[in-house]
């Protein structure tokens, strides 16, 4: 066996695991800190705040008596509140019986209903807050496209390109450029452009009106590779430009899309321009279930390449309020899409292979990290939303299940009995483990 040949794969595995551990640790830390800090604000003391499970690697006790620790297995975390029997909660009857009334108030089980409910809900709420905060920061850094549109940055392309940074776009192929903010008009304008290697661009350069040549506005360029997609598996990288498919030259991203959708799943041979060199890559498009505006799903062949223009337009600073609402909307779209996808999997409208397990999430973590810090941080925000949403499902052992118990107590005036709680928690744990095993089987056996 050639050990040297395995080193790149070994390095890739380490990178994937490291990215997954970092992403999960950040999300878990925020989630558990939400429980901890709101519990503290509500008058509930915490005995242990742990990142990870198993043998403790490092710990310290703060002035409030809380033990902060890092454990060996970085696959989650927990907060053990005063009076809990274990890391999953539950009442320690012996410990509770030895406490005074004022001391019982500072335990999870002895606190008022409102304090317990707020503490439980804080974990998912902090996950959503993390997502919104990250998206807000990204939208502020990206900014908004200025009007009129100016060239802010040019991508390296194999076609002739006479445009320069700072050029103000006036017209393309003799037709005036519509407002970039009017997405429908701008898309209609692009659809009417001829799909050819070069286009005539009318620009204002240093105050002079000039006509120069440049590539098609949306060339077949990969601005982003979707993790675990056909393109990712075939070795495509962000920045690659496809110049031909099965020997036919292409100049527009729509030509790439048409070839993929018309392939019926047949393998495509593509010539790819990368850093001035031409190389040949093969890939087989995969059936993909895609959400539609009306909430339904459409199955189509896809390869996992996100396109873009051959230039980045000049942007202006986006204010924090506008960016914040964009962050809220983005988080809402993720929640809506997740719930819609889950419902369509349950009803059989789309394949259950859309549900990823730990291996799939780890592979996605590594792929996003390899595409740059911005992509990885965006992925953390998406995953944080997913974790917050999952924890709100009304399954015992999850936060949503505890909130259901609290709602029952609010209606009836008494909590469920200890025996009922033990049975329900066992059922919930079985359901959760079954879901995890099902998702893991998807990682191993789905195409």
C-alpha positions in Angstrom: 0.0 0.0 0.0 1.3 3.5 -0.9 1.0 5.4 2.4 2.0 8.6 0.7 -1.0 8.4 -1.5 -3.3 8.3 1.5 -1.8 11.5 3.1 -4.0 14.0 1.1 -7.1 12.0 2.0 -6.0 11.7 5.6 -5.4 15.5 5.7 -8.9 16.0 4.2 -10.5 13.9 6.9 -8.7 15.9 9.6 -9.8 19.2 8.0 -13.4 17.9 7.8 -13.4 16.8 11.4 -11.8 20.0 12.6 -14.2 22.2 10.8 -17.2 20.1 12.1 -15.9 20.3 15.7 -15.4 24.1 15.5 -18.8 24.7 14.0 -20.6 22.5 16.4 -18.6 23.8 19.4 -19.6 27.4 18.6 -23.2 26.5 18.2 -23.4 24.4 21.3 -21.6 27.0 23.4 -24.1 29.7 22.4 -27.0 27.3 22.9 -25.9 26.2 26.4 -24.9 29.8 27.4 -28.4 30.8 26.6 -29.8 28.3 29.1 -27.1 29.3 31.6 -27.4 33.1 31.5 -31.2 33.3 31.4 -31.3 30.8 34.2 -28.9 32.9 36.2 -31.0 36.1 35.5 -34.1 34.1 36.6 -32.5 33.2 39.9 -31.5 29.6 39.1 -27.9 28.5 40.0 -25.8 26.2 37.7 -23.5 23.6 39.1 -21.8 22.6 35.8 -21.3 24.2 32.3 -19.7 21.7 30.0 -18.6 21.8 26.4 -18.3 18.2 25.4 -19.0 14.9 27.2 -16.9 12.3 28.9 -13.6 12.7 30.8 -12.9 16.3 31.8 -9.8 17.8 30.1 -9.9 21.2 31.9 -12.1 22.9 34.4 -12.4 25.8 36.8 -14.9 26.9 39.4 -16.1 30.5 39.3 -17.1 32.7 42.3 -20.8 31.6 41.9 -19.8 28.0 42.4 -20.3 27.0 38.7 -17.8 24.5 37.3 -16.8 25.4 33.7 -15.3 22.5 31.9 -14.0 21.1 28.6 -14.6 17.4 28.1 -13.0 14.9 25.8 -15.8 14.2 23.3 -16.7 17.5 21.5 -20.1 16.4 20.3 -22.3 18.6 22.4 -22.6 20.1 25.8 -24.9 20.7 28.7 -25.7 22.9 31.8 -26.4 21.0 35.0 -28.5 23.3 37.2 -28.7 23.1 41.0 -31.0 20.2 42.0 -30.7 18.3 38.7 -30.0 14.6 39.0 -27.8 14.5 35.8 -26.8 16.4 32.7 -30.2 15.7 31.0 -32.2 17.3 33.9 -34.5 15.4 36.1 -35.0 16.0 39.8 -32.5 14.9 42.4 -35.0 14.1 45.2 -32.3 13.5 47.9 -30.6 16.8 47.2 -33.9 18.7 46.9 -35.1 17.3 50.3 -32.1 18.7 52.1 -32.5 22.3 50.9 -34.3 25.2 52.6 -37.2 27.0 50.9 -34.9 29.8 49.7 -32.3 27.3 48.4 -35.0 25.4 46.6 -35.9 28.6 44.8 -32.4 28.7 43.3 -32.8 25.2 41.7 -34.3 24.4 38.3 -37.1 22.2 39.8 -37.9 24.7 42.6 -38.0 27.8 40.5 -41.3 29.4 39.3 -42.8 28.1 36.1 -42.0 31.3 34.2 -38.3 31.1 35.2 -38.0 27.4 34.1 -39.8 28.1 30.8 -37.6 31.1 30.0 -34.5 29.1 30.8 -35.4 26.3 28.5 -36.5 28.5 25.6 -33.3 30.6 25.9 -31.2 27.9 24.2 -32.9 27.8 20.8 -33.5 31.6 21.1 -29.8 32.2 21.4 -29.2 30.0 18.4 -31.5 32.1 16.3 -29.9 35.3 17.7 -26.5 34.0 16.7 -27.7 33.4 13.1 -29.3 36.8 12.9 -26.1 38.4 14.2 -23.9 36.6 11.7 -26.2 37.4 8.8 -26.4 41.0 9.9 -22.6 41.3 9.9 -22.3 39.6 6.5 -24.9 41.9 4.9 -23.2 45.0 6.4 -19.9 43.9 4.9 -21.3 43.0 1.5 -23.1 46.3 1.3 -25.6 47.3 -1.4 -24.9 47.8 -5.1 -24.5 51.4 -6.0 -26.6 53.1 -8.7 -25.5 53.5 -11.4 -23.7 50.2 -11.5 -19.9 50.5 -11.4 -17.2 47.8 -11.8 -15.8 47.1 -8.3 -13.8 43.9 -9.0 -13.1 41.8 -12.1 -12.9 38.0 -12.2 -10.2 36.3 -14.2 -11.9 35.0 -17.4 -10.5 33.3 -20.5 -12.5 35.6 -22.8 -11.4 39.0 -24.0 -12.2 41.7 -21.4 -11.6 45.4 -22.0 -13.5 46.6 -19.0 -11.7 48.2 -16.1 -12.4 48.6 -12.4 -14.3 51.9 -11.9 -16.1 51.8 -15.3 -19.7 52.9 -15.0 -22.0 50.6 -17.0 -24.4 52.5 -19.3 -25.6 49.9 -21.8 -24.9 46.4 -23.2 -25.4 45.6 -26.8 -26.8 49.1 -27.3 -29.6 48.7 -24.7 -29.5 50.9 -21.7 -28.9 49.1 -18.4 -32.0 49.0 -16.1 -31.7 49.7 -12.4 -29.9 46.9 -10.6 -32.4 47.1 -7.7 -35.3 46.3 -10.0 -34.5 42.6 -10.1 -37.3 41.6 -12.5 -36.4 44.2 -15.1 -32.7 43.5 -14.7 -33.3 39.7 -15.2 -35.5 40.4 -18.2 -32.7 42.6 -19.7 -30.2 39.8 -19.2 -32.5 37.2 -20.7 -32.6 39.2 -23.9 -28.8 39.4 -24.4 -27.3 37.1 -27.0 -25.4 34.2 -25.6 -22.1 34.7 -27.3 -18.4 35.0 -26.3 -18.2 38.8 -26.4 -20.7 41.6 -25.9 -20.4 45.3 -26.5 -20.4 47.4 -23.3 -21.0 51.1 -23.3 -19.3 52.6 -20.2 -18.3 55.9 -18.7 -14.6 55.9 -18.1 -13.0 59.0 -16.6 -15.9 61.0 -17.9 -15.7 59.7 -21.4 -18.3 57.5 -23.0 -16.7 54.4 -24.6 -17.7 51.1 -26.2 -15.5 48.2 -25.1 -15.8 44.4 -25.4 -16.3 42.0 -22.5 -17.5 38.5 -21.8 -21.1 37.5 -21.3 -22.5 39.0 -18.1 -23.2 35.7 -16.5 -20.5 33.3 -17.8 -20.4 29.6 -16.8 -18.3 30.4 -13.8 -18.4 28.6 -10.4 -18.6 31.3 -7.8 -19.4 28.7 -5.2 -19.5 24.9 -5.0 -22.3 23.2 -3.1 -20.9 20.8 -0.5 -21.4 17.1 -1.3 -22.6 17.9 -4.8 -21.6 16.3 -8.1 -19.3 19.3 -8.8 -17.7 19.0 -5.3 -17.1 15.3 -5.8 -15.7 15.9 -9.3 -13.0 18.3 -8.0 -14.5 21.6 -9.1 -13.3 24.7 -7.3 -14.7 28.2 -6.8 -13.5 30.3 -9.7 -13.5 27.6 -12.3 -15.0 28.5 -15.7 -16.5 25.9 -17.9 -15.6 26.5 -21.6 -17.2 23.5 -23.2 -19.5 20.5 -22.5 -19.1 17.3 -24.5 -17.1 19.3 -27.0 -19.6 22.1 -27.5 -18.3 25.6 -26.5 -20.5 27.6 -24.0 -20.3 31.2 -23.0 -23.3 31.7 -20.7 -24.3 30.1 -17.4 -27.8 29.3 -18.8 -26.1 27.1 -21.5 -24.5 25.1 -18.6 -27.9 24.8 -16.9 -29.6 23.7 -20.1 -27.0 21.0 -20.7 -27.3 19.7 -17.2 -31.1 19.7 -17.1 -31.1 18.0 -20.5 -28.6 15.4 -19.6 -31.2 13.0 -18.1 -28.4 12.0 -15.6 -25.8 11.1 -18.2 -22.1 11.8 -17.5 -20.9 15.1 -18.9 -17.3 15.8 -20.0 -16.4 19.4 -19.3 -13.4 21.5 -20.2 -12.6 23.8 -17.4 -10.4 27.0 -17.3 -8.6 27.3 -14.0 -5.8 29.9 -13.4 -5.0 30.0 -17.1 -4.9 26.3 -17.7 -7.5 24.0 -19.4 -8.3 20.7 -17.8 -11.0 18.1 -18.3 -13.4 17.0 -15.6 -16.3 14.6 -15.7 -19.4 14.6 -13.6 -22.8 13.0 -13.5 -25.7 15.3 -12.7 -27.9 14.2 -9.7 -31.6 14.4 -9.1 -32.3 17.2 -6.6 -35.4 18.3 -4.8 -35.6 22.1 -4.9 -38.1 24.3 -3.0 -40.4 26.5 -5.1 -41.9 29.9 -4.3 -45.3 28.3 -3.6 -43.8 26.0 -1.0 -43.8 22.9 -3.2 -40.7 21.1 -4.5 -39.5 20.4 -8.0 -37.1 17.6 -8.9 -34.4 18.5 -11.4 -30.9 17.5 -12.4 -28.2 19.6 -10.8 -24.4 19.5 -10.4 -24.1 22.0 -7.4 -22.5 25.0 -9.0 -23.6 28.5 -8.1 -23.0 31.1 -10.8 -22.4 34.8 -10.9 -21.4 37.8 -13.0 -17.9 38.2 -14.4 -17.5 41.2 -12.1 -18.4 42.3 -8.6 -20.3 45.6 -8.7 -19.2 48.5 -6.5 -21.1 48.5 -3.2 -22.0 51.1 -0.6 -22.3 50.6 3.2 -25.5 49.0 4.4 -26.8 50.4 7.7 -27.2 48.1 10.7 -31.0 48.4 10.8 -31.4 47.4 7.2 -28.8 44.6 7.6 -30.5 43.4 10.7 -33.9 43.0 9.1 -32.2 41.2 6.2 -30.6 38.9 8.8 -34.0 38.2 10.4 -35.5 37.5 6.9 -32.7 35.1 6.0 -33.1 33.2 9.3 -36.9 33.1 8.7 -36.3 31.7 5.2 -34.1 28.9 6.6 -36.7 28.0 9.2 -39.5 28.0 6.6 -37.5 26.0 4.1 -36.5 23.4 6.8 -40.1 22.9 7.9 -41.3 22.7 4.4 -38.7 20.2 3.4 -39.4 18.0 6.5 -43.1 18.0 5.8 -42.6 17.1 2.1 -40.3 14.2 3.3 -42.9 13.0 5.7 -45.6 13.1 3.0 -43.3 11.4 0.5 -43.3 14.3 -1.9 -39.5 14.4 -1.9 -36.8 11.8 -1.0 -35.8 11.3 2.6 -32.2 11.4 1.4 -32.5 15.1 1.8 -32.1 14.6 5.6 -28.4 14.6 6.5 -26.8 13.0 9.5 -23.5 13.7 11.4 -21.3 12.5 8.5 -23.0 14.7 6.0 -22.9 17.7 8.2 -19.2 17.1 8.9 -18.5 16.8 5.2 -20.4 20.0 4.5 -18.5 21.7 7.3 -15.2 20.8 5.7 -16.3 21.8 2.3 -17.5 25.2 3.4 -14.4 25.8 5.4 -12.3 25.0 2.3 -14.1 27.6 0.3 -13.1 30.4 2.7 -13.8 32.0 6.1 -16.9 33.8 4.9 -18.5 30.6 3.5 -17.7 28.8 6.7 -19.2 31.5 8.9 -22.3 31.6 6.8 -22.6 27.8 7.2 -22.3 28.2 11.0 -25.3 30.6 10.9 -27.4 28.2 8.8 -26.5 25.3 11.1 -27.2 27.4 14.2 -30.7 28.0 12.9 -31.2 24.3 12.2 -30.1 23.4 15.7 -32.3 25.9 17.3 -35.3 24.7 15.2 -34.6 21.0 16.0 -34.5 21.7 19.7 -38.0 23.3 19.5 -39.5 20.1 18.2 -42.0 18.8 20.9 -40.0 15.7 21.6 -39.2 14.8 25.3 -35.4 15.3 26.1 -35.4 18.2 23.7 -36.1 21.8 24.8 -39.4 21.7 22.9 -40.5 18.7 24.9 -39.7 20.4 28.2 -41.7 23.5 27.0 -44.7 21.1 26.3 -44.4 19.9 29.9 -44.3 23.5 31.2 -47.4 24.3 29.1 -49.2 21.3 30.6 -48.3 22.6 34.1 -49.5 26.0 33.2 -52.9 24.6 32.1 -53.4 22.0 34.9 -51.6 23.8 37.7 -49.3 20.8 38.4 -46.4 19.2 36.5 -46.5 15.7 35.0 -45.8 13.0 37.5 -42.2 11.8 37.9 -43.2 8.4 36.6 -44.9 9.9 33.5 -41.8 12.1 32.9 -39.5 9.0 33.1 -41.6 7.2 30.5 -41.9 10.1 28.2 -38.2 10.9 28.4 -37.4 7.3 27.5 -39.8 7.5 24.5 -38.3 10.8 23.5 -34.8 9.5 23.7 -35.7 6.5 21.6 -37.3 8.7 19.0 -34.2 11.0 18.9 -31.8 8.0 18.6 -33.9 6.5 15.8 -33.9 9.8 13.9 -30.1 10.0 14.3 -29.6 6.4 13.1 -31.9 7.1 10.1 -30.0 10.2 9.2 -26.7 8.3 9.6 -28.0 5.6 7.2 -28.7 8.4 4.7 -25.1 9.5 4.9 -23.9 6.0 4.3 -26.3 4.7 1.6 -28.0 7.6 -0.2 -26.3 8.6 -3.5 
